[in-house]
């Protein structure tokens, strides 16, 4: 289905190409080196899977190309297409892949997009996870078909006081996995109100379901994928007799998601945004029994009238992430048919799953917040401990990020600093808590009077999670 939709979308795009805006592209090369046998956290994370975390040296080249535009100035129809090809050469060998390949059409603010494509960057690119615990820009985009609103649309009969935004995706996880060819369903629904001209309040729900595929466990084998099973997956229902026992006792497939909240206040020279991302697994978490577990963030954007060379700081972000509780306390009791007794429900075990053992990873990197580490996947794509993809999902973290200009409108800087304390899993805790401090300082120069763009980044980790490590990245790019 994905291939058919991609073919249709590409065909429409190319047939309309004579009325499209110019092609845009970038050729970029980056060289990364580290003092240890892995890259520091902020040199490899949130890079859309382009940087492989393992290895002390990588040279990465990328070609990006795409178009955006409308068929004509008076039409509500628009379309886009694009692709990114990445080639990496390092100690562990030669790697190459299509990081993006997509096409999309839009009509009357409804959009259909097919292929592998990235989510937009939010909060000035300073968030640890793009503002969403379960949906980051850390891993390579997986192929999918998405039907969505292209922009905020008014809710009927509300006199434009209430607007909504929605997405509905079906994707394929086509990497090396314990459950091969697993599908990924995703949908989201957001509402926005503006009680005053200077206020915007947005609230929504994100729902992900990993379903279907063929398990390497012979007792499970091929998982249900017919229409009746699909309806159970997307509605969060329990599995029928054709499902594994875990799905019959709980919910069909690997169900998870987040509640999202954003409150934005506009001032004369500043925008202040508070945001929250609350995780849930199956029904636990949806009832807020894991209420202490959240991503809480504040983003400040300065709307200064000063020349850019004097805007030393344009954006600041602070985030606090906590995932330690996981409904372990004050959880509900349920009847266990096997033991014939009432027992408390098990803790959530965020982003791990007993059937879909790779869980929320794609090509060895987490699709969720990159603070969920280490990833315990071997070269075959399977968990090295035989159980879960994530070795620790209980942690708390403080994070600050900032960016701005330095002495010139053509010289930008960005800094990140993160303290994280990992505790392991509820079922397999660390003997003692493990701490890590990770930082990054990045500079980027781009001038219309200079033929190429130049960048340098220095990063370091210190602590007893991944050990002490330093790294540097040098980059050069040409846009056309």
C-alpha positions in Angstrom: 0.0 0.0 0.0 2.8 2.4 0.8 4.5 1.8 -2.6 1.2 2.4 -4.4 0.5 5.7 -2.5 4.1 6.8 -3.1 3.8 6.1 -6.8 0.5 8.1 -7.0 1.9 11.0 -5.1 5.1 11.1 -7.1 3.2 11.0 -10.3 1.0 13.9 -9.4 4.0 15.9 -8.3 6.0 15.4 -11.5 3.0 16.0 -13.7 2.5 19.4 -12.0 6.2 20.2 -11.9 6.1 22.9 -14.6 4.2 25.2 -12.2 6.4 24.4 -9.2 8.9 26.6 -7.4 12.6 26.0 -8.0 14.4 22.9 -6.8 16.3 23.4 -3.5 19.2 21.2 -2.5 22.2 20.8 -0.2 25.5 19.0 -0.5 27.1 18.5 2.9 30.1 16.6 4.3 30.8 16.1 8.0 33.8 14.5 9.8 33.2 13.3 13.4 35.9 12.0 15.7 35.6 10.8 19.4 38.1 9.8 22.1 36.2 6.6 22.9 34.6 3.9 20.7 31.3 5.7 20.6 30.1 9.2 19.8 29.1 11.6 22.6 25.4 11.8 23.2 24.8 15.2 21.5 27.0 14.5 18.4 24.9 11.4 17.4 21.4 12.1 18.9 18.5 13.9 17.2 20.2 13.6 13.8 17.5 11.6 12.1 19.6 8.4 12.2 22.3 9.9 10.0 25.1 9.5 12.6 25.7 6.0 13.9 26.5 6.2 17.7 29.1 3.4 17.7 32.6 4.0 16.4 35.2 6.7 17.1 35.4 8.1 13.5 32.9 8.8 10.8 32.9 10.8 7.5 29.4 11.4 6.4 28.2 12.9 3.1 24.6 13.9 2.4 22.8 15.0 -0.7 19.4 16.6 -0.1 16.9 17.7 -2.9 13.3 18.7 -3.0 10.5 21.1 -4.0 7.6 22.9 -2.4 4.9 25.1 -3.9 1.4 25.4 -5.4 0.1 24.7 -8.8 -0.9 28.3 -9.3 -1.3 31.4 -7.1 -5.1 31.1 -6.9 -5.4 27.3 -6.2 -5.8 25.6 -2.9 -3.9 22.6 -4.3 -0.2 22.2 -3.4 2.4 19.5 -3.5 5.9 18.6 -2.4 8.6 16.0 -2.8 12.1 15.4 -1.6 14.8 13.0 -0.6 18.1 12.7 1.3 20.8 10.2 0.5 23.4 9.6 3.2 26.8 7.9 2.8 29.0 7.1 5.9 32.5 5.8 6.0 34.0 4.8 9.3 35.8 2.3 11.5 33.0 -0.2 11.3 32.7 0.0 7.6 30.7 1.7 4.8 27.0 2.5 5.2 24.6 4.3 2.9 20.8 4.7 2.9 18.0 7.0 1.8 17.2 8.9 4.9 14.2 10.6 3.3 12.2 9.9 0.2 8.7 11.3 0.1 6.0 13.0 -1.9 2.8 14.8 -0.8 -0.2 16.6 -2.0 -2.5 19.0 -0.3 -6.0 20.2 -1.1 -8.2 22.5 1.0 -5.9 22.1 4.0 -6.0 18.3 3.9 -2.7 16.6 3.1 -1.6 13.1 1.9 2.0 12.3 2.3 3.8 9.0 1.4 7.4 7.8 2.0 10.0 8.3 4.7 9.9 11.9 5.9 10.9 13.9 9.0 8.8 15.8 11.5 9.3 19.6 11.7 11.8 21.0 14.3 10.2 22.5 17.3 11.4 24.8 20.1 14.3 26.1 18.1 15.9 22.6 17.9 17.0 22.9 21.6 14.6 20.2 23.1 16.0 16.8 24.0 13.1 15.1 22.2 11.4 17.8 20.0 8.8 18.3 22.8 7.4 14.8 22.7 8.6 11.8 24.8 7.4 9.2 22.3 8.2 11.0 19.0 11.6 12.5 18.4 13.9 13.2 15.5 16.5 10.8 16.8 16.1 7.7 14.5 15.9 7.4 10.7 12.3 8.1 9.4 10.4 4.9 8.6 8.2 4.6 5.5 4.6 5.5 6.0 1.4 6.9 4.5 0.0 9.9 6.4 -3.4 11.6 6.0 -3.5 14.8 7.9 -4.6 18.4 8.2 -2.2 20.7 6.4 -2.9 23.5 8.9 -5.1 24.3 11.8 -8.8 23.9 10.8 -11.8 25.5 12.6 -14.1 23.1 14.5 -17.6 23.5 13.0 -20.2 25.5 14.9 -17.6 27.1 17.2 -17.4 30.4 15.5 -13.7 30.0 14.9 -13.0 29.9 18.6 -11.8 26.3 18.5 -9.4 24.8 16.0 -8.1 21.2 15.4 -5.2 19.4 13.8 -5.0 15.7 13.1 -2.8 12.9 11.7 -3.5 9.3 10.7 -0.4 7.1 9.7 0.3 3.6 8.7 3.9 2.6 8.4 6.3 -0.3 8.1 9.3 -1.1 10.3 11.5 -2.8 7.7 14.8 -3.1 9.6 16.3 -6.2 11.3 13.9 -7.0 14.1 12.7 -9.8 16.4 9.3 -9.3 14.8 10.0 -8.8 11.1 7.8 -6.5 9.0 6.0 -5.1 12.0 3.6 -2.3 11.2 3.4 1.0 13.0 0.1 2.8 13.4 0.0 6.4 14.6 -2.7 9.0 15.0 -2.9 12.3 16.8 -5.6 14.8 17.5 -5.0 18.4 18.8 -7.3 21.2 19.8 -6.3 24.9 20.1 -8.1 27.8 21.7 -7.0 31.5 21.9 -8.7 33.0 24.9 -7.0 36.3 24.3 -4.9 37.8 21.4 -1.7 37.1 23.4 -2.5 33.5 24.5 -2.6 30.2 22.7 -3.5 26.9 24.5 -3.0 23.6 22.7 -3.9 20.1 24.0 -3.8 16.8 22.3 -3.3 13.0 22.3 -0.7 10.9 20.4 -1.4 7.2 19.9 1.1 4.6 18.6 0.5 0.9 18.0 3.1 -1.6 16.8 1.1 -4.5 15.2 1.3 -7.5 12.8 4.6 -9.0 11.6 6.2 -12.4 12.1 7.9 -13.2 15.4 11.1 -15.3 15.7 9.4 -17.0 18.6 7.9 -20.1 17.0 5.1 -20.2 19.6 3.9 -16.8 18.4 4.8 -16.9 14.7 2.7 -14.6 12.4 0.7 -12.1 14.3 -2.9 -11.2 13.3 -3.3 -8.7 10.5 -6.8 -9.0 9.1 -9.5 -6.2 9.3 -11.0 -7.4 12.6 -7.6 -7.6 14.2 -6.7 -4.2 12.8 -9.8 -2.6 14.4 -8.7 -4.1 17.7 -5.2 -2.6 17.4 -6.3 0.9 16.5 -9.0 1.1 19.1 -6.8 -0.2 21.9 -8.9 -3.3 22.5 -7.8 -6.6 24.0 -6.7 -9.4 21.7 -9.0 -12.3 20.7 -8.1 -16.0 20.7 -5.8 -15.6 17.6 -3.6 -13.2 19.6 -0.7 -14.1 21.9 -1.6 -14.6 25.6 -0.1 -11.3 26.6 -2.3 -9.5 24.1 -5.4 -11.3 25.3 -4.6 -10.4 28.9 -3.8 -6.8 28.1 -4.1 -4.9 24.8 -3.6 -6.0 21.2 -0.1 -5.1 19.9 2.4 -2.7 21.5 0.2 0.3 22.6 1.7 3.5 23.8 1.3 7.3 23.4 1.5 10.7 25.1 -0.8 13.5 26.3 0.5 16.8 25.0 -0.1 20.3 26.4 1.3 23.6 25.3 0.6 27.1 26.7 2.1 30.1 24.8 2.1 33.7 25.9 3.2 36.5 23.6 4.9 39.6 25.0 6.2 42.7 23.2 9.7 41.4 22.8 9.4 37.8 23.9 7.4 34.5 23.4 7.1 32.3 26.5 6.0 28.7 25.9 5.3 26.0 28.5 4.9 22.4 27.3 4.2 19.0 28.8 4.5 15.5 27.4 2.9 12.7 29.5 3.5 9.1 28.5 1.1 6.2 28.7 1.3 2.4 28.0 -1.9 0.6 27.3 -4.5 1.9 29.8 -2.0 2.6 32.6 -0.8 6.1 32.2 -4.0 7.2 30.4 -5.6 7.3 33.8 -2.7 9.4 35.2 -1.7 6.8 37.8 1.8 7.6 36.6 1.3 11.3 37.2 4.9 12.1 38.3 6.3 10.9 34.9 6.4 13.8 32.5 8.5 15.9 30.2 8.1 19.5 31.4 9.6 22.3 29.3 9.9 26.0 29.0 10.9 27.8 25.7 11.7 31.5 25.6 12.1 33.2 22.2 13.3 36.8 22.2 11.7 39.0 19.5 14.4 41.7 19.6 14.6 44.7 17.3 18.3 44.8 17.7 20.6 43.9 14.7 21.3 40.2 14.6 24.9 40.6 15.5 23.8 41.9 18.9 21.2 39.2 19.5 23.6 37.0 21.4 20.7 34.9 22.7 17.5 34.3 20.7 16.2 31.2 22.3 16.5 29.4 25.6 15.0 26.0 26.6 14.8 24.3 30.0 13.4 20.7 30.4 12.9 18.4 33.3 12.2 14.7 32.4 11.1 12.1 34.9 10.2 8.5 34.1 10.8 6.7 37.4 7.4 5.9 38.7 5.7 4.0 35.8 2.5 3.3 37.8 4.4 1.1 40.3 2.6 2.8 43.2 -1.1 3.2 43.6 -1.7 0.9 40.6 -5.0 -0.8 40.0 -5.8 -4.4 41.1 -6.9 -6.9 38.5 -8.1 -10.5 38.6 -5.4 -13.0 37.5 -7.2 -16.0 35.9 -4.0 -18.2 36.1 -3.4 -17.7 39.9 -7.0 -17.1 40.8 -6.0 -14.1 42.9 -6.3 -10.3 42.8 -2.9 -8.7 42.1 -1.6 -5.2 41.3 -0.9 -4.5 37.7 2.7 -4.6 36.6 4.6 -1.4 36.1 4.6 0.2 32.6 8.2 -0.5 31.4 8.2 2.5 29.0 8.9 1.7 25.4 9.8 -1.9 26.0 7.6 -4.8 25.0 7.7 -8.6 25.6 6.5 -9.5 22.1 7.9 -6.7 20.0 11.3 -6.9 21.7 12.9 -4.1 19.5 10.0 -1.9 20.6 10.4 1.8 19.8 13.6 1.5 17.9 14.4 1.7 14.2 17.8 0.8 12.7 19.4 0.5 16.2 18.3 3.9 17.4 15.3 4.9 19.6 12.4 6.7 17.9 11.5 8.2 21.3 13.5 10.6 23.5 17.3 9.8 23.1 17.6 10.0 26.9 16.2 6.5 26.9 19.5 4.7 26.7 21.6 2.5 26.5 20.1 0.6 23.5 20.8 -3.1 24.0 20.6 -4.2 20.4 23.3 -6.4 18.7 24.5 -6.4 15.0 21.5 -8.6 14.2 19.1 -6.0 15.5 18.0 -8.2 18.4 18.3 -7.3 22.2 21.6 -8.6 23.5 20.1 -9.5 26.9 17.3 -11.5 25.1 14.5 -9.3 26.7 14.3 -5.7 25.9 15.7 -3.1 23.5 16.2 -0.5 26.3 18.5 -1.3 29.2 17.2 1.6 31.3 13.9 3.5 31.0 13.8 4.9 34.6 15.6 8.2 34.9 15.3 11.9 35.6 17.1 14.6 33.7 17.7 18.3 33.7 18.4 19.9 30.4 19.2 23.5 29.2 19.8 24.7 25.7 20.4 28.1 24.1 21.2 29.6 20.7 21.9 33.0 19.2 24.3 35.1 17.1 27.9 35.9 17.8 29.3 39.2 16.6 27.7 38.8 13.2 24.4 38.0 11.6 26.2 35.2 9.7 27.7 33.4 12.7 25.3 31.3 14.8 26.0 29.4 18.0 24.1 26.7 19.9 24.8 25.1 23.3 23.3 22.1 25.1 23.9 20.7 28.6 22.1 17.7 30.1 22.4 15.9 33.4 20.7 12.5 33.6 20.5 9.9 36.4 19.6 6.4 35.2 18.1 3.7 37.5 17.7 0.8 35.0 14.4 -1.1 34.7 11.8 -1.9 37.4 12.4 -5.6 36.7 16.2 -5.2 36.4 17.4 -2.2 38.4 20.9 -1.0 38.5 22.8 -1.8 41.8 23.6 1.9 42.1 22.2 4.8 40.1 24.3 5.9 37.1 24.9 9.6 36.3 25.9 11.3 33.2 26.6 14.9 32.1 26.5 15.6 28.4 27.2 18.9 26.6 27.6 20.4 23.2 28.8 23.7 21.8 28.2 24.3 18.1 29.2 27.2 15.7 27.8 27.7 12.2 28.9 30.3 9.6 26.8 31.0 6.5 27.2 34.2 4.4 25.9 35.1 0.9 29.4 36.5 0.2 31.1 33.1 1.1 30.7 30.1 -1.3 30.1 27.5 1.4 28.7 27.1 4.9 31.1 26.0 7.7 30.4 24.4 11.0 32.2 23.1 14.1 30.8 21.3 17.1 32.5 20.1 20.3 30.7 17.6 22.6 31.6 15.6 25.7 30.1 13.1 28.1 31.2 12.4 31.7 29.8 9.9 34.1 29.3 6.2 34.7 26.6 5.5 32.2 28.7 5.6 29.0 31.9 6.8 30.5 34.1 9.8 29.8 34.2 10.8 26.1 34.9 13.8 24.0 34.2 14.5 20.3 34.4 17.0 17.5 32.6 17.5 14.3 33.7 19.6 11.3 31.2 20.2 8.5 31.0 22.0 5.1 27.9 22.5 3.0 26.8 24.1 -0.2 23.1 25.1 -0.8 21.5 25.6 -4.2 
